[in-house]
Amino acid sequence: SRFGYVIKHLALGRDHGDTIELRVHPALLPRDSTLANVGGVLNAIAVEGRAVGPCLLSGRGAGDMPTAVSIVGDILDVARAKLNGTAGLMTRGIQLAARELRPMEEVSTRYYLRFQVKDRPGVLGRIASGLGARGVSIEQMVQEGRGDEDGSPVQVVILTHTARERDVQLAIADVAKQDFVAKPTRLLRIEQG
């Protein structure tokens, strides 16, 4: 909340022409976005198309049993298409063309990174250098707290500009090899909502 975000569980799909991006994970959304304010028993789908522009559909969730029945129905539709040798998904008379999925390491978005490190001179610079060496640009960096003489770790929180997943993961792995790292780095992707 310090940066103006809330955590939401998202399923995302984007058409990139030659590939489709599909992913499901918790993500940070701006607190004032419409999707960030969907809560309780409500679910929502945000769609953007050339003809309609941005569109949000919201309503009550179906509950455990109706959701389970729908999932089983979808699995059966996929199985039928596979048995019939149909390209893509054949469901209820509609055929979707087979499309290549964009690998997760090629996805580009913004990131929230939380490092737990020993409070020593030069640590912030080494983290920034590790990210920069992989082409990951920092939007904001905050060190929370101050380490005690007993060597207790502090948190360094970084928000990045848009970066490619592969570069962020490689940068985190590079930083993890440093002697000042106290715990594994936490990562959340930031979406616009």
C-alpha positions as CSV (number, residue, x, y, z in Angstrom):
1,S,0.0,0.0,0.0
2,R,3.0,2.3,0.5
3,F,3.3,2.6,-3.3
4,G,-0.4,2.9,-4.0
5,Y,-1.1,-0.7,-5.0
6,V,-3.2,-3.7,-4.0
7,I,-2.5,-7.4,-4.6
8,K,-5.0,-9.2,-6.8
9,H,-5.0,-12.7,-8.3
10,L,-5.1,-12.2,-12.1
11,A,-5.5,-14.3,-15.2
12,L,-4.0,-12.3,-18.1
13,G,-4.2,-12.9,-21.8
14,R,-2.8,-10.6,-24.5
15,D,-2.7,-11.0,-28.3
16,H,0.7,-10.1,-29.7
17,G,-0.2,-11.1,-33.3
18,D,2.2,-14.0,-33.8
19,T,2.0,-15.2,-30.2
20,I,-0.5,-15.1,-27.3
21,E,0.6,-14.2,-23.8
22,L,-1.3,-16.2,-21.1
23,R,-0.4,-16.1,-17.4
24,V,-2.0,-16.5,-14.0
25,H,-0.4,-15.0,-10.8
26,P,-0.8,-12.5,-8.0
27,A,0.0,-9.0,-9.2
28,L,0.0,-5.4,-8.0
29,L,-2.7,-3.1,-9.4
30,P,-3.0,0.6,-8.8
31,R,-5.3,1.1,-5.8
32,D,-7.5,3.5,-7.8
33,S,-8.0,1.1,-10.8
34,T,-11.4,-0.5,-11.3
35,L,-10.1,-4.1,-11.1
36,A,-8.4,-3.3,-7.8
37,N,-11.7,-2.4,-6.3
38,V,-13.5,-5.6,-7.2
39,G,-13.8,-7.6,-4.0
40,G,-16.0,-9.8,-1.8
41,V,-18.1,-12.2,-3.9
42,L,-17.6,-10.3,-7.1
43,N,-15.4,-11.4,-10.0
44,A,-14.6,-9.2,-13.0
45,I,-13.2,-9.5,-16.5
46,A,-11.6,-6.5,-18.2
47,V,-11.5,-6.7,-22.0
48,E,-10.2,-4.3,-24.6
49,G,-10.9,-4.6,-28.3
50,R,-10.6,-2.5,-31.4
51,A,-14.3,-2.0,-31.8
52,V,-15.4,-1.7,-28.2
53,G,-12.4,-0.2,-26.4
54,P,-12.0,-1.0,-22.7
55,C,-14.9,-2.9,-21.2
56,L,-15.3,-4.3,-17.7
57,L,-17.8,-7.0,-16.8
58,S,-18.4,-7.7,-13.1
59,G,-20.7,-10.0,-11.2
60,R,-21.1,-12.4,-8.4
61,G,-18.9,-15.5,-8.5
62,A,-20.6,-18.8,-9.3
63,G,-19.5,-20.7,-6.1
64,D,-17.7,-24.0,-5.7
65,M,-20.0,-26.4,-7.5
66,P,-20.9,-24.3,-10.6
67,T,-17.3,-23.4,-11.1
68,A,-16.2,-27.1,-10.8
69,V,-18.9,-28.1,-13.4
70,S,-17.7,-25.4,-15.8
71,I,-14.1,-26.5,-15.5
72,V,-14.9,-30.1,-16.1
73,G,-17.0,-29.1,-19.1
74,D,-14.0,-27.1,-20.5
75,I,-11.7,-30.1,-20.0
76,L,-14.1,-32.3,-21.9
77,D,-14.3,-29.8,-24.7
78,V,-10.5,-29.8,-25.0
79,A,-10.4,-33.6,-24.9
80,R,-13.0,-33.9,-27.7
81,A,-11.0,-31.5,-29.8
82,K,-7.8,-33.4,-29.2
83,L,-9.5,-36.7,-30.1
84,N,-11.0,-35.2,-33.3
85,G,-7.5,-33.9,-34.3
86,T,-8.9,-30.4,-34.4
87,A,-6.3,-27.5,-34.4
88,G,-6.9,-25.3,-31.4
89,L,-9.9,-25.5,-29.3
90,M,-13.2,-26.9,-30.7
91,T,-16.0,-26.0,-28.4
92,R,-19.7,-25.5,-29.0
93,G,-19.1,-25.2,-32.8
94,I,-16.5,-22.5,-32.5
95,Q,-12.9,-23.3,-33.6
96,L,-10.0,-21.1,-32.3
97,A,-6.9,-21.2,-34.4
98,A,-3.8,-22.8,-32.9
99,R,-1.5,-20.0,-31.6
100,E,2.0,-20.2,-30.2
101,L,2.2,-19.2,-26.5
102,R,4.7,-16.5,-25.7
103,P,7.3,-17.9,-23.2
104,M,7.1,-16.4,-19.8
105,E,10.7,-15.3,-20.0
106,E,9.7,-13.1,-22.9
107,V,6.9,-11.3,-21.1
108,S,7.6,-7.6,-20.3
109,T,6.0,-5.8,-17.4
110,R,6.9,-3.7,-14.4
111,Y,8.1,-5.4,-11.2
112,Y,8.1,-5.0,-7.4
113,L,11.2,-6.6,-5.9
114,R,11.9,-7.0,-2.2
115,F,15.4,-7.8,-1.2
116,Q,16.3,-8.8,2.4
117,V,19.9,-7.8,2.9
118,K,22.5,-7.1,5.5
119,D,22.7,-3.3,6.2
120,R,26.2,-2.5,4.9
121,P,27.7,0.4,3.0
122,G,27.5,-0.1,-0.8
123,V,24.7,-2.7,-0.8
124,L,22.1,-0.4,-2.5
125,G,24.7,0.4,-5.2
126,R,25.5,-3.3,-5.7
127,I,21.9,-4.2,-6.1
128,A,21.3,-1.3,-8.5
129,S,24.4,-2.4,-10.5
130,G,23.2,-6.0,-10.6
131,L,19.9,-4.9,-12.0
132,G,21.4,-2.4,-14.4
133,A,23.9,-5.0,-15.8
134,R,20.9,-7.0,-17.0
135,G,19.1,-4.0,-18.5
136,V,16.6,-3.6,-15.6
137,S,15.9,0.1,-14.9
138,I,14.8,1.2,-11.4
139,E,11.9,3.5,-11.0
140,Q,11.9,3.7,-7.2
141,M,14.1,2.3,-4.4
142,V,13.4,2.4,-0.7
143,Q,15.3,0.9,2.2
144,E,13.0,0.1,5.0
145,G,14.5,0.2,8.5
146,R,18.0,0.2,9.6
147,G,20.0,-2.9,10.5
148,D,21.2,-3.4,14.1
149,E,24.7,-4.2,15.1
150,D,23.7,-7.8,15.4
151,G,23.5,-8.0,11.6
152,S,19.7,-8.2,11.3
153,P,18.6,-7.8,7.7
154,V,16.8,-4.8,6.2
155,Q,14.4,-4.7,3.4
156,V,15.2,-3.0,0.1
157,V,12.1,-2.5,-2.1
158,I,12.5,-1.7,-5.7
159,L,9.9,-0.8,-8.4
160,T,11.2,-1.2,-11.9
161,H,10.3,0.3,-15.2
162,T,9.0,-2.1,-17.8
163,A,11.5,-5.0,-18.1
164,R,11.6,-8.5,-19.7
165,E,11.0,-11.4,-17.3
166,R,14.2,-13.2,-18.3
167,D,16.3,-10.1,-17.5
168,V,14.7,-9.6,-14.1
169,Q,15.1,-13.3,-13.2
170,L,18.8,-13.3,-14.3
171,A,19.4,-10.1,-12.3
172,I,17.8,-11.6,-9.2
173,A,20.0,-14.7,-9.6
174,D,23.1,-12.5,-9.9
175,V,22.3,-10.5,-6.8
176,A,21.4,-13.7,-4.8
177,K,25.1,-14.8,-5.2
178,Q,26.2,-11.8,-3.2
179,D,27.3,-12.2,0.5
180,F,25.0,-9.4,1.7
181,V,21.8,-11.3,0.8
182,A,20.0,-12.6,3.9
183,K,16.9,-14.2,2.3
184,P,15.5,-15.0,-1.2
185,T,14.2,-12.0,-3.1
186,R,10.4,-11.7,-3.5
187,L,8.9,-10.6,-6.8
188,L,5.5,-9.4,-7.8
189,R,4.5,-8.2,-11.3
190,I,2.8,-4.8,-11.6
191,E,-0.1,-4.5,-14.0
192,Q,-2.0,-1.4,-15.0
193,G,-5.5,-2.9,-14.2
